[in-house]
Amino acid sequence: MMLSVDANSPVPPYEQVRSSLARQINDRTLPVGTKLPTVRKLAADLGVAPNTIARAYRELEEAGLIETRGRAGSFVGASGDQNRRRAQEAAANYAAVVRKLGLSQGEALSIVSAALDGGNATAPAARFTPRPAQ
């Protein structure tokens, strides 16, 4: 596990830790079942406050990427694989809708990009807002 915190970054330290761990979990650098360092150990290793690591772990747990098992510690959870599968299914459903509507791949990707950016849609992306599957 490779982690570092850039004190000069505008990104808060907890977010640097959270996003780095999420990336390593999602790309399977950290496989399911991997035991993570304790909050205190990782905080000491990175030179940050324990609350920084606790917040990162809490957000990763809320996202289903890690599980905390009491005194046994925190581990990479299996639900990260389930989340990936759900995202792939949602993408396949979205692609089917886009094909039915006759939108170009560029337009479809612009819509997704705008949605991932929190709804800051560009003009082409604003033409279509997919409805969630019922």
BELTA-V297704 format. One record per backbone hydrogen bond with DSSP energy under -1.0 kcal/mol. NH is the residue of the N-H (numbers start at 1). CO is the residue of the C=O. Records with the same first field share a line. If there is no record, write none. Layout:
NH = CO + CO
//
This chain:
9 = 6
16 = 12
17 = 13
18 = 14
19 = 15
20 = 16
21 = 17
22 = 18
23 = 19
24 = 20
25 = 21
26 = 22
27 = 23
29 = 24
30 = 24
33 = 76
34 = 31
36 = 74
42 = 38
43 = 39
44 = 40
45 = 41
46 = 42
47 = 43
48 = 43
52 = 49
53 = 49
54 = 50
55 = 51
56 = 52
57 = 53
58 = 54
59 = 55
60 = 56
61 = 57
62 = 58
63 = 59
64 = 61
65 = 60
67 = 75
69 = 73
72 = 69
73 = 70
75 = 67
76 = 34
77 = 65
81 = 78
82 = 78
83 = 79
84 = 80
85 = 81
86 = 82
87 = 83
88 = 84
89 = 85
90 = 86
91 = 87
92 = 88
93 = 89
94 = 90
95 = 91
96 = 92
97 = 93
98 = 94
99 = 95
100 = 96
101 = 97
103 = 98
108 = 104
109 = 105
110 = 106
111 = 107
112 = 108
113 = 109
114 = 110
115 = 111
116 = 112
117 = 113
118 = 115
119 = 114
121 = 119
126 = 122
127 = 124
128 = 125
//
